[in-house]
Amino acid sequence: MIRYTLLSALLYSKIHAQTPTGTPTPGENSGIDLNSTADIIIYIILPIIFALLVFIWVRTKKQDKNK
């Protein structure tokens, strides 16, 4: 009974934590700058290359099982 009371108190109460200074908040974040070469490589090119490599790896694993 005490567990449920403590659990419900933690889940249903509003706990406000202090944000440390220097920590970015969601309102301060900007989107991806498509004029920056580094952003294009990190957020577009590398995920596409990774997805293609995973697709090729899975495909070769399936072909090896069939042999």
Secondary structure, DSSP 8 states (H G I E B T S, - for coil): -HHHHHHHHHHHS-------TT---TTT-----TT-HHHHIIIIIHHHHHHHHHHHHHHHHHHHHH-
